[in-house]
Amino acid sequence: MAVEIPAEITVTLDLIKGRSIAWPRIESSQEIMAIGSAKPMEDAARIAFTELVLWLEKDYGFNRLEAYMLCTQVARARLAQMVDPLYTFVAKFPKKYLPKKSR
């Protein structure tokens, strides 16, 4: 069963020329989020957290191991859907733990 509702939203997309990401990323006012989709569910989670760690490393200056360790303490995980043949998993990281972007 799914809960579908009508909604009006505002979406902002950023295109960074010359740069690519492997999986979708979302940024809200409170969190940055990476999405992974795969089967089995563990692979979807692994994809989402790997993308989140790489994001923290590339855009926020974290050492990869430090980003991984911090994610184990403060990141949240959400199973977004399991109806499709693939599972969709979201790894969320609170912005309050982020330094300024180092772009």
C-alpha positions in Angstrom: 0.0 0.0 0.0 1.2 3.5 -0.8 0.1 6.9 0.4 -0.1 9.2 -2.6 -1.2 12.8 -2.1 -1.3 15.8 -4.3 1.2 18.5 -3.4 2.8 21.7 -4.7 6.5 21.9 -4.2 9.4 24.0 -5.3 12.5 22.1 -6.5 15.9 23.7 -7.2 18.3 21.7 -9.3 22.0 22.6 -9.5 24.1 21.6 -12.5 27.8 21.6 -11.9 29.5 21.3 -15.3 32.4 18.9 -15.6 31.3 16.9 -12.5 29.2 13.8 -12.2 27.8 11.7 -9.4 26.8 8.1 -9.5 23.5 8.3 -7.5 20.9 11.0 -6.7 21.6 13.4 -3.9 19.1 15.6 -2.0 19.7 18.6 0.2 17.1 20.0 2.5 17.4 22.7 5.1 18.3 20.2 7.8 20.1 17.3 6.0 22.1 16.1 3.0 20.9 12.8 1.7 22.2 10.2 -0.7 20.0 7.6 -2.4 20.8 4.1 -3.5 18.7 1.6 -5.3 19.5 -2.1 -5.6 18.6 -5.7 -4.6 19.3 -7.0 -2.0 18.5 -4.3 0.5 22.0 -4.4 1.9 23.4 -3.3 -1.5 20.9 -0.3 -1.6 22.1 0.7 1.9 25.8 0.3 0.9 25.3 2.4 -2.2 23.6 5.2 -0.3 26.2 5.3 2.5 29.1 5.1 0.1 27.7 8.0 -1.9 27.2 10.0 1.3 30.7 9.4 2.5 32.1 10.4 -0.9 30.0 13.6 -0.8 31.4 14.4 2.6 34.9 13.9 1.4 34.6 15.8 -1.9 32.5 18.8 -0.9 33.2 19.2 2.8 36.8 18.2 3.2 36.4 15.2 5.4 39.0 12.4 5.3 37.1 9.3 4.0 37.7 7.3 7.1 36.6 10.2 9.3 33.4 10.7 7.2 32.7 7.0 7.5 33.2 7.0 11.3 31.0 10.2 11.7 28.3 8.6 9.7 28.2 5.6 12.0 27.4 8.1 14.8 25.1 10.7 13.4 23.7 9.6 10.1 20.2 8.2 9.8 18.9 5.5 7.4 15.5 5.2 5.8 14.1 2.5 3.6 12.3 4.6 1.1 10.5 1.8 -0.9 10.5 -1.9 -1.2 7.6 -2.5 -3.7 9.6 -2.1 -6.9 11.9 -5.1 -7.7 14.7 -2.9 -6.3 14.9 -1.5 -2.8 15.5 2.3 -2.4 17.5 3.4 0.6 18.2 7.0 1.8 21.3 7.8 3.9 20.8 11.2 5.8 23.4 13.3 7.4 22.5 16.3 9.6 23.8 19.6 8.4 24.6 20.8 11.9 27.7 18.5 11.8 29.0 20.0 8.5 31.8 22.5 8.1 31.5 25.2 5.4 31.8 23.8 1.9 35.4 23.9 0.6 34.5 24.3 -3.1 
